[in-house]
Amino acid sequence: MNIKRNVLDRLFPLISDRKTVSLGSASATYSISSRLDYNSVISFGGERGILYDLLHMVNSDDVFYDIGAHYGLYTCLVGDLLNEGEVIAFEPFPNNVEQLKRNISINQTPARVVEKVLWDQEGKVEMGRDHEKTGTRVINTGDGRISGETTEDQSMRRVTGDSLVWQQDIPEPTILKIDVEGAEVRVLRGLKKTLQNSDCRLIFCEIHFPMKDGIRSPKDYDDSPYEVYDILRDHGFSITQLDPEGNRYGEHFICAER
């Protein structure tokens, strides 16, 4: 646990180990173990506007892929709106998976967790947690380590989304949310057949652009962030940038519809 988290927890002790939030007609309760967890939940991860837009487009029978689910912010809120539908939460990092499963259990969310890295080919990758940040990312694809300090580095299995759908391990999606710290191009490449053949109608994707201060981006994997737009348009999606005032430096959320 980093110094920043320890200091915050000593200065602002938590009153409860759970926090319930509501947005639109959805609500969810999250497990809280630190001040940073609490701040992330009450601020909706800095993505309140994005979540609000997404939740208003969810149908009760949707199959929602939460790719980069982290602790389940999107998973549990979207899951609260589903009756016949289901959430497939993709999160490979063990500490995140533990918290994600806890939140799914608390909310009785109709969700299952896939503990694999979605990529454009099968094999192994190495992941780590960004130094002084809560995010995790792929740091080695087998072609050499990507620059930047990380902790908790470990080897993970990578698979394509197409292979999971083809093997009938998971149902085809109707909505995708992708937030994978610069690997969004690889995720979409690995879902090309599914996007071509499925009833997927909405994709919410955070696109990371390379910046001088080390923000992760597709460039880390020899890709261009603009390939996200190319892939989506090739599959018949129209693209809108969401909440431009709320986008973080170097990070842009888009909604793709068809």
Stockholm file with secondary structure:
# STOCKHOLM 1.0

chainA/1-258         MNIKRNVLDRLFPLISDRKTVSLGSASATYSISSRLDYNSVISFGGERGILYDLLHMVNSDDVFYDIGAHYGLYTCLVGDLLNEGEVIAFEPFPNNVEQLKRNISINQTPARVVEKVLWDQEGKVEMGRDHEKTGTRVINTGDGRISGETTEDQSMRRVTGDSLVWQQDIPEPTILKIDVEGAEVRVLRGLKKTLQNSDCRLIFCEIHFPMKDGIRSPKDYDDSPYEVYDILRDHGFSITQLDPEGNRYGEHFICAER
#=GR chainA/1-258 SS CCHHHHHHHHHSCCSCSEEEEEETTEEEEEECCSHHHHHHHHTGGGTHHHHHHHHTTCCTTCEEEEETCTTTHHHHHHHTTCSSCEEEEECCCHHHHHHHHHHHHHHTCSEEEECSEECSSCEEEEEEEETTSSCEEEEESSSCBCSSCEEEEEEEEEECHHHHHHTTSSCCCSEEEECCTTCHHHHHHTTHHHHHHSCCCEEEEEEECCCTTCCCCGGGGTCCTHHHHHHHHHTTCEEEECCTTTCCTTEEEEEEEC
#=GC SS_cons         CCHHHHHHHHHSCCSCSEEEEEETTEEEEEECCSHHHHHHHHTGGGTHHHHHHHHTTCCTTCEEEEETCTTTHHHHHHHTTCSSCEEEEECCCHHHHHHHHHHHHHHTCSEEEECSEECSSCEEEEEEEETTSSCEEEEESSSCBCSSCEEEEEEEEEECHHHHHHTTSSCCCSEEEECCTTCHHHHHHTTHHHHHHSCCCEEEEEEECCCTTCCCCGGGGTCCTHHHHHHHHHTTCEEEECCTTTCCTTEEEEEEEC
//
